[in-house]
Amino acid sequence: MKNYERDTLCIHAGYTPKNGQPRVLPIVQSTTYTYESSQEMGDLFDLQAEGFFYTRLGNPTIDAVEKKIAALEGGVGAMCTSSGQAASLMSVLNICTAGQHMVCSSAIYGGTFNLFYKTLKEMGIEVTFVPPTSTLEELRAAMRENTRCVFAETLSNPSLVVTDLETFAQAAHGQGVPLIVDNTFPTPINCRPIEFGADIVVHSTTKYLDGHAVQVGGVIVDSGKFNWDNGKFPALTQPDESYHGVVYTQQFGPAAYIAKARCHLMRDLGAQAAPMNAFLLNLGLETLALRMERHCENAQKVAGYLENDPRISWVNYPGLPSSPYHALAQKYLPRGSSGVVAFGMKGGREAARKFMDSLEMASVVTHVADLRTCVLHPASTTHRQLSEQQLQEAGVPADLIRLSVGIENPGDILADLKQAIDKAAQ
């Protein structure tokens, strides 16, 4: 693929039809693939040849979407998964095992927090949560000899903290471990974390990458830039007996991490994406750049409107000069942050409930980041499992309303918000 800009990559990366082939990426709805000899099949199982033999490990439709997302993020390879949760889990399990440790920003999606706080702990992996605003010295203090990765979100869900990626990357690399970044909210249109030192990028493709709320999925992107041969990651640098002694760093070079994720974890855990979902995801990706521009434009207008309404107690949107993360947003998110605005209403939870119940066009849904405006109260839904202290550490006050601004006409969005605020204030 030529050195195209990101909006062009959204359309053309990953699939180039040849003479007489379908113009649109086709759905290969098959679980298996035929070969003319057992030797060819054996070479595939021994990782000595490239090709498709079982859709759990690879499929032409999914492969094209993986290549497109890798190109958008500037990575050497990607692996689609059945959900964003699966992507986050496997991104860590690929390099972190029982008895080891990871450092994680406390400002992350509630489901990811619970995944790390409970499930990883039960698997023997300990997690230290640190404030997303941690200094380099504070991050270094959280590291241990057995630390194997650092995890953060570019733009946290729902607190909208902009992570200082370069500081987190410096801390991780100083410990000889990779930085994993969840880039779901900004998407690669607004930020490419690899350019700021991230080594692995994950997404819930269910959100903006899809944009239409029609498929659940996730993806892991490998930057290809981390040096795994530093003695801390023997699973990548020593023979894997389950694959006849293959050494991933020798066999796959810069793509060792993503190759192991597929050959080992996807093989054993089976959290694969479906071809139909990949097809739907690709349709969303084709308009990603256009949608993100409109999402950000609308969200900026909404945030400014809310900030000037005396019935609103506070507003957090990185695009506002009043945001404590505005300077970081200017550095890492110059194209815009996302369509998500966080705010609180005077009157607390009861006012928030009346506001959401009074909306006419916007919907109250668990989902976020698609083309329709929607709203949620995280403290009683997505972050319900967190204690009051954990909510505070995650930057999710009890009155926080998460408004996902869609791509409708901005005047219609503002009119709906105004009438709902009017009713809530009565």
VEXKOLFI-517346 format. One record per residue: x, y, z of N, C-alpha, C in turn. Coordinates in steps of 0.2 Angstrom, whole numbers, padded with zeros to 4 digits, always signed. Layout:
XYZXYZXYZ/...
//
This chain:
+0004-0006+0000+0000+0000+0000+0004+0006+0000/+0003+0011-0004+0006+0017-0005+0006+0021+0002/+0010+0026+0002+0009+0031+0008+0003+0035+0008/-0003+0032+0008-0009+0036+0008-0010+0039+0015/-0014+0044+0015-0017+0047+0021-0022+0043+0024/-0024+0044+0030-0028+0040+0034-0035+0039+0031/-0038+0045+0028-0044+0044+0026-0045+0040+0019/-0039+0040+0015-0039+0036+0010-0038+0028+0012/-0034+0027+0017-0033+0020+0019-0039+0017+0022/-0044+0021+0025-0050+0019+0027-0054+0015+0021/-0053+0018+0015-0056+0015+0009-0052+0009+0006/-0046+0010+0005-0042+0006+0000-0037+0001+0004/-0036+0002+0010-0031-0003+0013-0034-0009+0014/-0030-0015+0014-0032-0021+0016-0034-0026+0010/-0038-0023+0005-0041-0026+0000-0040-0023-0007/-0036-0026-0011-0035-0023-0018-0038-0028-0023/-0044-0027-0026-0046-0032-0031-0043-0032-0037/-0042-0038-0040-0038-0039-0046-0043-0039-0052/-0041-0040-0058-0045-0040-0064-0051-0045-0063/-0057-0043-0063-0063-0047-0063-0065-0049-0056/-0062-0047-0051-0064-0048-0044-0069-0043-0041/-0072-0045-0036-0077-0040-0033-0074-0034-0031/-0078-0028-0033-0075-0022-0031-0076-0021-0023/-0081-0024-0020-0082-0023-0013-0079-0030-0009/-0076-0029-0004-0073-0035+0000-0079-0040+0001/-0078-0046-0002-0083-0051-0001-0083-0055+0006/-0088-0057+0008-0089-0061+0014-0087-0069+0012/-0082-0071+0015-0080-0078+0014-0083-0082+0020/-0089-0084+0019-0092-0087+0025-0091-0095+0025/-0085-0097+0026-0083-0104+0026-0078-0105+0032/-0079-0111+0035-0075-0112+0041-0068-0115+0039/-0068-0118+0033-0062-0122+0031-0060-0121+0024/-0054-0123+0022-0052-0122+0015-0048-0128+0013/-0049-0129+0006-0046-0135+0003-0039-0134+0000/-0035-0140+0000-0028-0140-0003-0027-0146-0006/-0023-0146-0011-0022-0152-0016-0018-0157-0013/-0014-0156-0007-0010-0161-0004-0009-0160+0003/-0008-0166+0007-0007-0166+0014-0001-0162+0016/+0004-0162+0011+0010-0158+0013+0009-0150+0014/+0005-0148+0009+0003-0141+0009-0001-0139+0016/-0005-0144+0018-0009-0143+0024-0004-0143+0030/+0001-0148+0030+0006-0149+0035+0010-0143+0036/+0012-0140+0030+0016-0134+0031+0013-0128+0034/+0006-0127+0033+0002-0122+0036+0002-0123+0044/+0001-0129+0046+0001-0131+0053+0008-0130+0056/+0013-0131+0052+0020-0130+0055+0022-0123+0055/+0018-0118+0052+0019-0111+0051+0025-0110+0046/+0026-0115+0042+0031-0114+0036+0028-0111+0030/+0021-0110+0030+0018-0107+0024+0012-0102+0026/+0011-0098+0022+0005-0093+0023-0001-0096+0020/-0007-0095+0023-0013-0097+0020-0018-0098+0025/-0024-0100+0023-0030-0101+0027-0032-0108+0027/-0033-0111+0034-0035-0118+0034-0040-0119+0039/-0042-0114+0043-0047-0114+0048-0049-0107+0050/-0055-0105+0050-0057-0098+0051-0055-0096+0058/-0055-0100+0063-0053-0098+0070-0046-0094+0069/-0042-0096+0065-0035-0093+0065-0034-0089+0059/-0038-0089+0054-0038-0084+0048-0043-0085+0043/-0045-0080+0040-0051-0080+0035-0050-0074+0030/-0051-0075+0024-0049-0069+0019-0053-0063+0021/-0059-0063+0023-0063-0057+0025-0060-0054+0031/-0059-0058+0036-0056-0055+0042-0049-0052+0041/-0045-0056+0037-0038-0054+0036-0037-0047+0032/-0042-0046+0028-0042-0039+0024-0043-0034+0029/-0048-0035+0034-0050-0030+0039-0044-0029+0044/-0041-0034+0046-0035-0034+0050-0029-0030+0047/-0028-0031+0040-0023-0027+0037-0025-0019+0036/-0031-0018+0035-0033-0011+0035-0032-0008+0042/-0034-0011+0047-0033-0008+0054-0026-0007+0055/-0022-0012+0054-0015-0011+0055-0012-0005+0051/-0014-0004+0045-0012+0001+0041-0014+0008+0044/-0020+0008+0046-0022+0014+0049-0019+0016+0056/-0017+0011+0060-0013+0012+0066-0005+0013+0065/-0003+0011+0059+0004+0011+0058+0008+0005+0061/+0004-0001+0061+0007-0007+0064+0009-0012+0059/+0013-0017+0061+0015-0022+0056+0010-0028+0055/+0005-0028+0060+0000-0033+0059-0006-0032+0064/-0011-0035+0063-0017-0035+0068-0020-0041+0068/-0024-0042+0074-0028-0048+0074-0035-0046+0077/-0040-0048+0073-0047-0046+0076-0050-0052+0081/-0054-0049+0085-0056-0054+0091-0064-0053+0091/-0067-0057+0095-0074-0057+0096-0077-0052+0099/-0073-0048+0103-0075-0042+0107-0069-0038+0109/-0071-0032+0111-0065-0028+0114-0062-0031+0120/-0067-0034+0124-0064-0037+0130-0059-0042+0129/-0061-0046+0124-0056-0052+0122-0049-0049+0119/-0050-0043+0116-0044-0040+0113-0039-0038+0119/-0042-0034+0124-0039-0032+0130-0036-0038+0134/-0040-0043+0135-0037-0049+0138-0031-0052+0135/-0032-0054+0129-0027-0057+0125-0021-0053+0124/-0021-0046+0124-0016-0042+0123-0011-0043+0129/-0014-0044+0135-0010-0045+0141-0007-0052+0142/-0012-0057+0141-0010-0064+0142-0005-0066+0137/-0004-0062+0131+0001-0064+0126+0008-0064+0129/+0009-0059+0134+0016-0058+0137+0016-0058+0144/+0010-0059+0148+0010-0059+0155+0007-0065+0158/+0010-0069+0162+0008-0075+0165+0007-0075+0172/+0005-0081+0175+0004-0081+0182+0010-0080+0186/+0010-0076+0191+0015-0074+0195+0019-0067+0193/+0016-0064+0187+0019-0058+0185+0014-0052+0186/+0016-0047+0184+0013-0040+0186+0012-0035+0180/+0007-0031+0181+0006-0026+0176+0004-0019+0179/+0006-0014+0176+0004-0007+0179-0002-0005+0174/-0007-0002+0177-0013+0000+0173-0015+0007+0175/-0017+0011+0171-0021+0018+0173-0027+0016+0176/-0029+0019+0181-0035+0018+0184-0041+0021+0180/-0040+0026+0176-0045+0029+0172-0046+0024+0165/-0050+0019+0166-0051+0015+0160-0059+0013+0161/-0061+0010+0155-0068+0007+0155-0069+0003+0160/-0075+0003+0163-0077-0001+0169-0076-0009+0168/-0078-0011+0162-0077-0018+0160-0070-0020+0160/-0066-0016+0158-0059-0017+0157-0056-0017+0165/-0058-0013+0169-0056-0012+0176-0058-0019+0179/-0064-0021+0178-0066-0027+0182-0062-0033+0179/-0061-0033+0172-0057-0039+0169-0050-0039+0173/-0047-0034+0173-0040-0034+0176-0040-0034+0184/-0045-0031+0187-0045-0031+0195-0047-0038+0197/-0052-0041+0194-0054-0048+0197-0051-0054+0193/-0053-0054+0186-0051-0060+0182-0044-0061+0182/-0040-0056+0180-0033-0057+0180-0030-0059+0187/-0032-0056+0192-0030-0058+0199-0031-0065+0200/-0037-0067+0198-0039-0074+0199-0034-0079+0195/-0032-0076+0189-0027-0080+0185-0020-0079+0187/-0019-0076+0193-0012-0075+0196-0008-0069+0193/-0011-0065+0190-0008-0059+0187-0010-0053+0191/-0005-0050+0195-0007-0044+0199-0007-0038+0195/-0011-0033+0197-0012-0027+0193-0011-0021+0198/-0007-0016+0197-0006-0010+0201-0010-0005+0197/-0015-0002+0200-0018+0004+0196-0015+0011+0199/-0014+0015+0194-0011+0021+0195-0015+0027+0192/-0015+0033+0195-0018+0038+0192-0016+0040+0185/-0021+0041+0181-0019+0043+0174-0014+0049+0173/-0014+0053+0178-0010+0059+0178-0003+0058+0181/-0002+0052+0182+0005+0050+0186+0011+0053+0182/+0016+0055+0186+0022+0058+0183+0026+0052+0182/+0032+0053+0178+0036+0048+0177+0039+0044+0183/+0041+0048+0188+0043+0046+0194+0038+0041+0198/+0032+0043+0197+0026+0039+0201+0025+0033+0197/+0026+0033+0190+0025+0027+0186+0031+0022+0188/+0037+0025+0188+0043+0021+0189+0042+0017+0196/+0039+0021+0201+0038+0018+0208+0033+0012+0208/+0029+0012+0203+0024+0007+0203+0026+0000+0200/+0032+0001+0196+0035-0005+0193+0038-0010+0198/+0038-0016+0196+0042-0021+0199+0046-0025+0195/+0050-0029+0198+0055-0034+0194+0051-0038+0189/+0045-0040+0191+0041-0045+0187+0035-0041+0183/+0036-0035+0183+0031-0031+0178+0033-0033+0171/+0027-0034+0167+0028-0036+0160+0024-0032+0155/+0020-0027+0158+0017-0022+0153+0014-0017+0157/+0013-0011+0153+0009-0006+0156+0003-0005+0151/-0003-0003+0154-0009-0002+0150-0012+0004+0152/-0015+0008+0146-0018+0014+0147-0023+0015+0142/-0028+0020+0142-0032+0022+0137-0030+0029+0134/-0030+0030+0128-0028+0036+0125-0033+0042+0128/-0039+0040+0128-0044+0045+0130-0049+0040+0134/-0049+0041+0141-0053+0036+0145-0060+0037+0144/-0063+0031+0145-0070+0030+0145-0073+0029+0152/-0077+0033+0155-0080+0039+0152-0077+0046+0155/-0072+0045+0158-0070+0051+0162-0066+0056+0157/-0064+0054+0151-0061+0058+0146-0055+0061+0148/-0051+0057+0152-0044+0059+0153-0039+0058+0147/-0035+0063+0145-0031+0062+0140-0024+0059+0143/-0022+0053+0141-0016+0051+0144-0010+0054+0141/-0005+0055+0145+0002+0058+0142+0005+0051+0140/+0004+0050+0134+0007+0043+0131+0014+0043+0131/+0018+0048+0130+0025+0048+0130+0028+0047+0137/+0025+0050+0142+0027+0048+0149+0026+0041+0150/+0020+0038+0149+0019+0031+0150+0023+0027+0146/+0025+0029+0140+0029+0025+0136+0036+0025+0139/+0038+0031+0141+0045+0031+0144+0046+0027+0150/+0041+0027+0154+0041+0023+0160+0041+0015+0159/+0037+0013+0154+0037+0006+0152+0043+0004+0149/+0046+0008+0144+0052+0006+0141+0058+0006+0146/+0058+0011+0151+0063+0011+0156+0063+0004+0160/+0058+0001+0160+0057-0005+0164+0058-0011+0159/+0059-0010+0152+0060-0015+0147+0054-0019+0146/+0048-0015+0146+0041-0019+0145+0037-0014+0140/+0033-0017+0137+0029-0013+0132+0023-0009+0135/+0021-0004+0131+0015+0000+0133+0009-0002+0128/+0004-0005+0131-0002-0006+0128-0007-0001+0129/-0010+0002+0123-0015+0007+0123-0021+0006+0120/-0027+0007+0124-0033+0006+0121-0035+0013+0117/-0036+0013+0111-0037+0019+0107-0044+0019+0104/-0049+0016+0108-0055+0015+0105-0059+0022+0104/-0058+0027+0109-0062+0033+0108-0059+0038+0102/-0052+0039+0102-0050+0043+0097-0050+0040+0090/-0049+0034+0090-0048+0030+0083-0041+0032+0080/-0039+0028+0076-0033+0031+0072-0033+0037+0068/-0039+0039+0067-0040+0045+0063-0038+0051+0068/-0039+0051+0074-0038+0057+0078-0031+0056+0082/-0029+0049+0083-0023+0048+0086-0020+0041+0084/-0013+0041+0083-0010+0035+0082-0005+0034+0088/-0007+0030+0093-0002+0030+0099+0005+0027+0097/+0005+0023+0092+0012+0020+0090+0017+0026+0089/+0014+0032+0086+0019+0037+0085+0021+0041+0091/+0018+0039+0097+0020+0042+0103+0023+0037+0108/+0025+0031+0105+0029+0026+0109+0025+0020+0111/+0018+0020+0110+0015+0014+0111+0017+0008+0107/+0017+0002+0110+0020-0004+0107+0014-0008+0104/+0009-0009+0108+0003-0012+0106-0003-0008+0107/-0008-0008+0102-0014-0004+0102-0020-0009+0102/-0025-0008+0106-0031-0012+0105-0037-0007+0104/-0042-0010+0102-0049-0007+0101-0055-0011+0102/-0060-0008+0105-0066-0011+0104-0069-0009+0097/-0069-0013+0092-0071-0011+0086-0079-0010+0086/-0082-0012+0091-0089-0011+0092-0091-0004+0092/-0086+0000+0093-0088+0007+0094-0087+0011+0087/-0083+0016+0087-0082+0021+0082-0080+0017+0075/-0075+0012+0076-0073+0009+0070-0079+0006+0066/-0084+0003+0069-0090+0001+0066-0094+0007+0065/-0096+0010+0070-0100+0016+0070-0107+0015+0069/-0110+0009+0068-0117+0008+0066-0120+0004+0071/-0117+0001+0076-0119-0003+0081-0122-0010+0079/-0119-0013+0074-0121-0019+0071-0117-0025+0072/-0111-0024+0075-0106-0030+0076-0102-0028+0083/-0101-0034+0086-0097-0034+0092-0090-0037+0090/-0085-0033+0092-0078-0035+0090-0073-0031+0093/-0067-0034+0092-0061-0031+0095-0055-0032+0090/-0049-0028+0092-0043-0029+0088-0037-0028+0092/-0032-0031+0090-0025-0030+0093-0021-0028+0087/-0017-0023+0088-0012-0021+0083-0005-0021+0086/-0001-0024+0082+0007-0024+0084+0011-0019+0081/+0014-0015+0084+0018-0009+0081+0024-0012+0078/+0027-0018+0080+0033-0021+0077+0039-0018+0079/+0039-0013+0084+0044-0009+0086+0048-0011+0093/+0044-0015+0097+0047-0017+0103+0052-0023+0103/+0057-0022+0107+0063-0027+0107+0061-0033+0112/+0058-0038+0109+0056-0043+0114+0062-0048+0116/+0068-0047+0113+0073-0051+0115+0078-0048+0120/+0074-0046+0126+0078-0043+0131+0078-0047+0137/+0076-0054+0137+0077-0058+0142+0070-0059+0146/+0065-0054+0145+0059-0054+0149+0053-0058+0146/+0054-0060+0140+0049-0063+0136+0051-0070+0133/+0052-0075+0137+0055-0081+0134+0049-0084+0129/+0043-0083+0131+0038-0086+0126+0039-0084+0119/+0042-0078+0118+0043-0076+0111+0049-0077+0108/+0054-0079+0113+0061-0079+0111+0064-0086+0112/+0060-0091+0115+0062-0098+0116+0057-0102+0112/+0060-0108+0110+0055-0113+0106+0049-0114+0110/+0043-0114+0105+0037-0116+0107+0036-0123+0105/+0036-0127+0110+0035-0135+0109+0028-0136+0106/+0023-0132+0107+0017-0134+0104+0016-0132+0097/+0022-0129+0094+0022-0128+0087+0029-0131+0085/+0031-0136+0087+0037-0140+0084+0043-0135+0085/+0043-0132+0091+0049-0128+0093+0050-0121+0089/+0045-0119+0086+0046-0112+0083+0048-0107+0088/+0052-0102+0086+0054-0096+0090+0051-0090+0086/+0046-0087+0089+0042-0082+0086+0047-0076+0083/+0051-0074+0087+0055-0068+0085+0060-0070+0079/+0062-0076+0079+0066-0079+0073+0061-0080+0067/+0056-0083+0068+0051-0085+0062+0048-0079+0059/+0045-0074+0064+0041-0069+0062+0044-0062+0062/+0050-0061+0065+0053-0055+0065+0049-0049+0069/+0049-0043+0066+0045-0038+0070+0038-0040+0071/+0035-0045+0068+0028-0047+0069+0027-0052+0074/+0032-0054+0078+0032-0059+0083+0027-0059+0088/+0025-0053+0090+0020-0053+0095+0013-0055+0093/+0011-0052+0087+0005-0053+0084+0004-0060+0081/+0010-0063+0079+0010-0070+0077+0009-0075+0083/+0012-0073+0088+0011-0078+0094+0003-0077+0097/+0001-0071+0097-0006-0070+0099-0011-0074+0095/-0010-0075+0088-0014-0079+0084-0013-0086+0085/-0006-0088+0084-0004-0095+0084-0005-0099+0091/-0005-0095+0096-0005-0098+0103-0012-0096+0106/-0013-0090+0107-0019-0088+0111-0026-0089+0107/-0026-0087+0101-0032-0088+0097-0033-0095+0095/-0028-0099+0094-0028-0106+0094-0032-0109+0100/-0030-0107+0106-0032-0111+0112-0038-0108+0115/-0039-0101+0114-0045-0098+0117-0051-0097+0112/-0049-0097+0106-0055-0097+0101-0059-0091+0101/-0057-0085+0103-0061-0079+0103-0061-0075+0097/-0062-0079+0091-0061-0076+0085-0067-0072+0082/-0066-0067+0078-0071-0063+0075-0074-0067+0069/-0080-0065+0068-0084-0069+0062-0083-0065+0056/-0083-0069+0050-0083-0066+0044-0088-0060+0042/-0094-0062+0044-0100-0057+0043-0098-0051+0047/-0096-0052+0053-0095-0046+0057-0089-0042+0054/-0084-0045+0052-0078-0042+0049-0081-0038+0043/-0085-0041+0039-0088-0037+0033-0091-0031+0035/-0096-0031+0040-0099-0025+0043-0094-0020+0045/-0089-0023+0049-0084-0018+0052-0081-0014+0046/-0079-0018+0041-0076-0014+0035-0080-0009+0032/-0087-0010+0032-0091-0005+0029-0091+0001+0033/-0090+0000+0040-0090+0006+0044-0083+0009+0044/-0078+0006+0043-0071+0009+0042-0071+0013+0036/-0074+0011+0031-0074+0015+0025-0076+0023+0026/-0080+0024+0031-0083+0031+0032-0080+0033+0038/-0075+0030+0042-0073+0032+0048-0071+0039+0048/-0066+0041+0044-0063+0048+0044-0069+0053+0043/-0074+0052+0039-0079+0057+0038-0083+0057+0045/-0085+0052+0047-0089+0052+0053-0086+0055+0059/-0079+0053+0060-0076+0056+0066-0075+0064+0066/-0074+0066+0060-0074+0074+0059-0081+0077+0061/-0087+0074+0059-0093+0076+0061-0095+0075+0069/-0093+0069+0071-0093+0068+0078-0090+0073+0082/-0084+0075+0081-0080+0080+0084-0083+0087+0084/-0085+0089+0078-0088+0095+0077-0094+0096+0081/-0099+0091+0081-0105+0091+0085-0103+0091+0092/-0099+0087+0094-0097+0087+0101-0094+0093+0104/-0090+0097+0100-0087+0103+0102-0093+0108+0103/-0098+0108+0098-0104+0113+0099-0108+0111+0105/-0109+0105+0106-0113+0103+0112-0109+0104+0119/-0103+0103+0119-0099+0105+0125-0099+0112+0127/-0098+0116+0121-0099+0123+0122-0106+0126+0125/-0111+0123+0122-0118+0124+0124-0119+0122+0131/-0117+0116+0133-0118+0114+0140-0114+0118+0145/-0108+0120+0143-0104+0124+0148-0107+0131+0149/-0111+0134+0145-0114+0140+0146-0121+0140+0149/-0123+0134+0150-0130+0133+0154-0129+0133+0161/-0132+0138+0165-0131+0138+0172-0134+0132+0176/-0138+0128+0173-0141+0122+0176-0136+0116+0176/-0131+0117+0172-0125+0111+0171-0120+0113+0176/-0118+0109+0181-0113+0110+0186-0106+0110+0183/-0105+0105+0179-0098+0105+0176-0098+0101+0169/-0093+0103+0165-0093+0099+0158-0085+0097+0157/-0084+0091+0155-0077+0089+0153-0077+0087+0146/-0074+0091+0142-0073+0089+0135-0066+0091+0133/-0061+0087+0131-0054+0089+0130-0054+0095+0125/-0059+0096+0121-0058+0101+0116-0060+0108+0119/-0062+0108+0125-0064+0115+0128-0057+0118+0131/-0056+0124+0131-0050+0127+0134-0050+0126+0141/-0056+0125+0144-0057+0125+0151-0055+0118+0154/-0055+0113+0149-0053+0106+0151-0046+0105+0154/-0045+0102+0160-0038+0101+0162-0034+0097+0158/-0037+0094+0153-0033+0090+0148-0032+0093+0141/-0034+0099+0141-0034+0103+0134-0027+0103+0131/-0022+0104+0135-0015+0105+0132-0013+0098+0130/-0015+0093+0133-0013+0086+0131-0017+0084+0125/-0023+0086+0124-0027+0085+0119-0024+0089+0112/-0022+0095+0113-0018+0098+0108-0012+0095+0105/-0009+0091+0110-0003+0088+0108-0005+0081+0105/-0009+0077+0108-0010+0070+0105-0016+0070+0101/-0021+0074+0101-0027+0074+0098-0029+0080+0094/-0024+0083+0090-0025+0089+0087-0031+0089+0082/-0033+0083+0079-0039+0083+0075-0045+0083+0078/-0045+0082+0085-0051+0081+0089-0051+0075+0093/-0055+0075+0098-0054+0069+0103-0059+0064+0101/-0065+0065+0102-0071+0060+0100-0077+0064+0101/-0083+0060+0100-0089+0063+0101-0092+0062+0108/-0088+0060+0112-0091+0059+0119-0089+0065+0124/-0095+0067+0127-0094+0073+0132-0097+0071+0138/-0093+0072+0144-0095+0071+0151-0097+0077+0154/-0103+0077+0158-0105+0082+0161-0109+0080+0167/-0111+0085+0172-0115+0084+0178-0120+0089+0178/-0126+0088+0181-0131+0092+0182-0132+0094+0189/-0134+0100+0190-0136+0103+0197-0142+0099+0199/-0142+0096+0204-0147+0091+0206-0145+0084+0207/-0139+0083+0205-0136+0076+0206-0140+0070+0202/-0140+0065+0205-0143+0059+0201-0150+0059+0199/-0154+0062+0203-0161+0063+0202-0162+0068+0195/-0158+0073+0195-0159+0078+0189-0156+0074+0183/-0151+0070+0184-0148+0066+0178-0153+0061+0176/-0157+0058+0180-0162+0053+0178-0168+0057+0174/-0170+0062+0177-0175+0066+0174-0173+0068+0167/-0167+0071+0166-0164+0073+0160-0164+0067+0155/-0161+0062+0157-0161+0056+0152-0168+0053+0150/-0173+0053+0155-0179+0051+0153-0183+0056+0149/-0181+0062+0149-0184+0067+0145-0182+0068+0138/-0176+0065+0136-0174+0065+0129-0178+0062+0124/-0179+0065+0118-0183+0062+0113-0180+0059+0107/-0175+0062+0105-0171+0060+0099-0165+0055+0102/-0161+0058+0107-0156+0054+0110-0159+0048+0114/-0155+0042+0114-0157+0036+0117-0153+0035+0123/-0156+0032+0128-0153+0029+0134-0151+0022+0132/-0144+0021+0131-0142+0014+0129-0135+0013+0133/-0134+0006+0133-0127+0004+0136-0121+0006+0131/-0123+0006+0125-0118+0007+0120-0116+0014+0120/-0110+0015+0116-0107+0022+0115-0104+0022+0109/-0103+0028+0106-0098+0029+0100-0101+0026+0094/-0107+0027+0092-0110+0026+0085-0113+0032+0083/-0116+0032+0077-0118+0038+0073-0124+0041+0076/-0128+0038+0081-0134+0040+0084-0132+0043+0091/-0135+0049+0093-0133+0052+0099-0137+0048+0105/-0133+0046+0110-0135+0042+0115-0132+0044+0122/-0135+0042+0127-0133+0044+0134-0133+0039+0139/-0129+0039+0144-0129+0034+0149-0126+0037+0156/-0128+0034+0161-0126+0036+0168-0121+0031+0170/-0114+0031+0169-0110+0026+0171-0110+0023+0178/-0110+0028+0183-0110+0025+0190-0115+0020+0191/-0121+0020+0188-0126+0015+0189-0126+0010+0184/-0122+0010+0179-0122+0005+0174-0115+0002+0172/-0111+0005+0168-0105+0002+0166-0100+0002+0171/-0100+0006+0176-0095+0006+0182-0099+0004+0188/-0104+0001+0188-0108-0001+0194-0105-0005+0199/-0100-0009+0196-0096-0014+0200-0091-0010+0204/-0089-0004+0203-0084-0001+0206-0086+0002+0213/-0082+0002+0218-0083+0005+0224-0083+0013+0223/-0085+0017+0229-0085+0024+0228-0078+0026+0227/-0073+0023+0231-0066+0025+0230-0064+0024+0223/-0066+0018+0221-0063+0016+0214-0066+0021+0209/-0073+0023+0210-0076+0028+0205-0072+0034+0205/-0070+0036+0211-0066+0043+0212-0060+0042+0208/-0056+0036+0209-0050+0035+0206-0050+0035+0199/-0056+0032+0196-0057+0032+0189-0059+0038+0186/-0061+0043+0190-0063+0050+0187-0070+0049+0185/-0074+0045+0189-0081+0044+0187-0086+0046+0193/-0087+0053+0194-0091+0055+0200-0098+0052+0199/-0102+0052+0204-0109+0049+0204-0114+0053+0199/-0112+0059+0198-0117+0063+0194-0115+0063+0187/-0109+0060+0185-0107+0060+0178-0112+0057+0173/-0114+0061+0168-0118+0059+0162-0113+0058+0156/-0113+0052+0153-0109+0051+0147-0114+0052+0141/-0112+0058+0137-0116+0059+0131-0112+0058+0125/-0114+0053+0121-0111+0051+0115-0114+0055+0109/-0111+0060+0107-0114+0064+0102-0114+0061+0095/-0119+0061+0092-0119+0057+0085-0118+0062+0080/-0120+0060+0074-0119+0064+0068-0125+0067+0065/-0130+0067+0069-0136+0071+0067-0135+0078+0066/-0140+0082+0063-0139+0089+0063-0138+0092+0070/-0133+0096+0070-0131+0099+0077-0137+0103+0080/-0141+0106+0076-0147+0110+0079-0152+0106+0082/-0153+0100+0079-0158+0095+0082-0155+0092+0088/-0149+0091+0089-0146+0088+0095-0146+0093+0100/-0145+0099+0099-0145+0104+0104-0152+0106+0106/-0157+0105+0102-0164+0107+0104-0166+0101+0108/-0164+0095+0107-0166+0089+0111-0163+0090+0118/-0157+0092+0119-0154+0093+0125-0157+0099+0129/-0159+0104+0125-0162+0110+0129-0169+0108+0132/-0173+0104+0128-0180+0103+0131-0179+0098+0137/-0174+0093+0136-0173+0088+0142-0170+0092+0148/-0166+0097+0147-0163+0100+0153-0169+0105+0156/-0173+0107+0152-0179+0112+0154-0183+0107+0159/-0185+0101+0156-0189+0097+0160-0186+0095+0167/-0179+0093+0166-0176+0091+0172-0175+0096+0178/-0175+0102+0175-0174+0108+0180-0181+0110+0183/-0186+0108+0181-0193+0110+0184-0194+0107+0191/
//
